[in-house]
């Protein structure tokens, strides 16, 4: 019985640590996405307002990086 309690406690703590690591990963990815979105907004907002919107290669690259960061964030959310 004592062994069962120890194993159960260990399993609970491992699960708890895994949840914390998952949340830390989500937080890190969210910060990365926010940083890239702010950078894109600052650098490329005037290009996005032109009609039709035409992005320079630099802004297109920033937009792609932002989209990739969003994709990684959403994939991490699904892993719950």
C-alpha positions as CSV (number, residue, x, y, z in Angstrom):
1,X,0.0,0.0,0.0
2,X,2.8,2.4,0.9
3,X,4.5,1.7,-2.5
4,X,1.2,2.5,-4.3
5,X,0.9,5.8,-2.5
6,X,4.5,6.7,-3.4
7,X,4.0,5.8,-7.1
8,X,0.7,7.7,-7.2
9,X,2.3,10.8,-5.7
10,X,5.2,10.5,-8.2
11,X,2.7,10.2,-11.1
12,X,0.7,13.2,-9.9
13,X,3.9,15.3,-9.6
14,X,5.1,14.2,-13.1
15,X,1.7,15.1,-14.6
16,X,1.8,18.5,-12.8
17,X,5.3,19.2,-14.1
18,X,4.2,18.3,-17.6
19,X,1.2,20.7,-17.4
20,X,3.5,23.5,-16.2
21,X,6.0,22.8,-19.0
22,X,3.1,22.9,-21.5
23,X,1.9,26.3,-20.2
24,X,5.5,27.6,-20.2
25,X,5.8,26.6,-23.9
26,X,2.5,28.3,-24.7
27,X,3.6,31.5,-22.9
28,X,6.9,31.5,-24.8
29,X,5.2,31.0,-28.1
30,X,2.6,33.7,-27.3
31,X,5.4,36.2,-26.5
32,X,7.1,35.4,-29.7
33,X,3.9,35.8,-31.7
34,X,3.2,39.1,-30.0
35,X,6.7,40.4,-30.7
36,X,6.5,39.5,-34.4
37,X,2.9,41.0,-34.7
38,X,4.1,44.3,-33.1
39,X,7.1,44.4,-35.4
40,X,5.0,43.7,-38.5
41,X,2.4,46.4,-37.4
42,X,5.2,48.9,-36.8
43,X,7.1,48.2,-40.0
44,X,4.4,47.5,-42.4
45,X,1.2,49.2,-41.4
46,X,1.4,51.8,-44.1
47,X,1.9,49.1,-46.8
48,X,-1.2,47.3,-45.5
49,X,-3.3,50.5,-45.8
50,X,-2.6,50.9,-49.5
51,X,-5.2,49.8,-51.9
52,X,-4.6,47.1,-53.0
53,X,-2.3,46.1,-50.2
54,X,1.2,45.5,-51.7
55,X,3.9,44.2,-49.3
56,X,7.6,44.7,-49.8
57,X,9.8,41.6,-49.6
58,X,10.8,42.6,-46.1
59,X,7.2,43.0,-44.9
60,X,6.2,39.8,-46.7
61,X,8.9,38.0,-44.8
62,X,7.7,39.5,-41.5
63,X,4.2,38.4,-42.3
64,X,5.3,34.9,-43.0
65,X,7.3,34.7,-39.8
66,X,4.2,36.0,-37.9
67,X,2.0,33.4,-39.6
68,X,4.4,30.6,-38.7
69,X,4.6,31.7,-35.1
70,X,0.7,31.7,-35.0
71,X,0.7,28.2,-36.4
72,X,3.2,26.9,-33.8
73,X,1.1,28.6,-31.0
74,X,-2.1,27.0,-32.2
75,X,-0.4,23.6,-32.6
76,X,0.8,23.8,-29.0
77,X,-2.7,24.7,-27.7
78,X,-4.1,21.6,-29.4
79,X,-1.5,19.3,-27.5
80,X,-3.4,19.8,-24.2
